[in-house]
Amino acid sequence: MNTSSKIYNTTKEALSGVLFDGMIILSGGFGVVGIPENLTLAIRDSKIKNLTVVSNNCGVDSFGLGLLLETRQIKKMISSYVGENKLFAEQYLNGEIELEFSPQGTLAERCRAGGAGIPAFYTKTGVGTIVAENKEIKNIEGVDYLMEKAIIGDLSIIKAWKSDTSGNLIFRKTARNFNPPFAKAGKICVVEVEEIVETGSLDSDHIHLPGIYVDRIIKCSSYEKKIENLTTSVGK
Amino acid sequence: MAWSREDMCKRASLELKNGFYCNLGIGMPTMVANYIPENVNVTLHSENGMLGIGPFPLLSEVDPDIINAGKQTITELPESSYFDSSESFAMIRGGHIDLSILGALQVSEKGDLANWMIPGKMVKGMGGAMDLVAGVKKVIILMEHNAKDGTSKLVKECNLPLTGMSVVNMIITDLGVFEIENEKIKLIEKAKDVSLEEIVSRTEANISS
């Protein structure tokens, strides 16, 4: 490992010194697209527990965050949708896991705001629903808005397609999703990528996420890239 | 004869106007895309970070990195663009999306919508539905007129947890098309061979026509 570099050789090294029990981890991805699948495995193997995990979904059975349910490392999830996971439902109904639902756009904005130094914001989303319970309502020019607080994580684990050696990132298609706002809202951001290229070989005008948000980079050789709902134009 | 699901999707597709940016919800609303008239150019938005949703791929074209909000594999179009989730919802909450078509459990006379939670059953989450109904310019509900047990889904007041208050503009069911204006439901079109009497008898909410 080059000591002045952001590049690490293994997922375990990339997470060394930043993991602790009870921490808040932001984990990128939508469904199982663009999830940090290898870093998730390393967190499972680290055996840290009582985690609060912020992620739009909770993986599927035996893949992605579903793996951390199997090992009961998650104490609380903050998500917008947890439908695809039987183990989650089971642990939730048993009272083993806490769940905070945040509407999808509110969840993304809470993290974007957290990364941008904005402690809270007002939105129409959720006004008049159970999401508004115990939250401040403010009338601005005749319209009711509710206040949502920013989220800042102890650690963000994200997935990008390519990184240069400076940590400038390019994502691929809909695998971008929550990764950039989560990267910004983590005190430490570790990214796993499919390819690392020399700084200078990416077009600076085409960088999706500047390296200032990225602390550690690990290139992973294996990607399962599971498909949740294979749908084709000639039948399944 | 009430409308079939295909008839309902066809009717809903007429609400997609040339130049619109639209978000279609999971399930029947997604199928509306199959009936967009050829001379109408609309751009479909997927809240996981894409504008310009293409058709489902051939098996040989499947790319695990391109999915829609229902996690189905899809394709891109020449005009497609990708962006992150906060950008995607800025489009929604900023009022840049012209139309959203969603399913529902209940819609009230005031346009309140309940479509995400049945108390006592496992709650899967609201996903992006609360953001969509709060931010999109026009919200159309596409749903069966009655639940499986026969109860009306057009109700005086929703008794299920809300997705949004006074957010629905139009409802398309197997019995007809309804608009909500000034907290009243107005019947604007009956399905083929469906009488006003049948609609009234199968509806809890008050309907004007």
Interface residues (C-beta under 8 A of the other chain):
Chain A: F30 G31 V32 V33 G34 N56 S79 S80 Y81 V82 G83 E84 A89 Y92 L93 F101 P103 Q104 G105 T106 L107 A108 E109 C111 R112 T123 K124 T125 G126 V127 G128 T129 I130 V131 F171 R172 K173 T174 A175 R176 N177 F178 N179 P180 P181 H208 K225 K226 I227 E228 N229 L230 T231 T232 S233 V234
Chain B: S46 E47 N48 G49 M50 P55 F56 P57 L58 L59 V62 D63 P64 D65 I66 I67 G70 K71 Q72 T73 I74 E76 Y82 F83 D84 S85 S86 S88 F89 A90 I92 R93 D112 M122 V123 K124 G125 M126 G127 G128 A129 M130 D131 A134 G135 P161 L162 T163 G164 M165
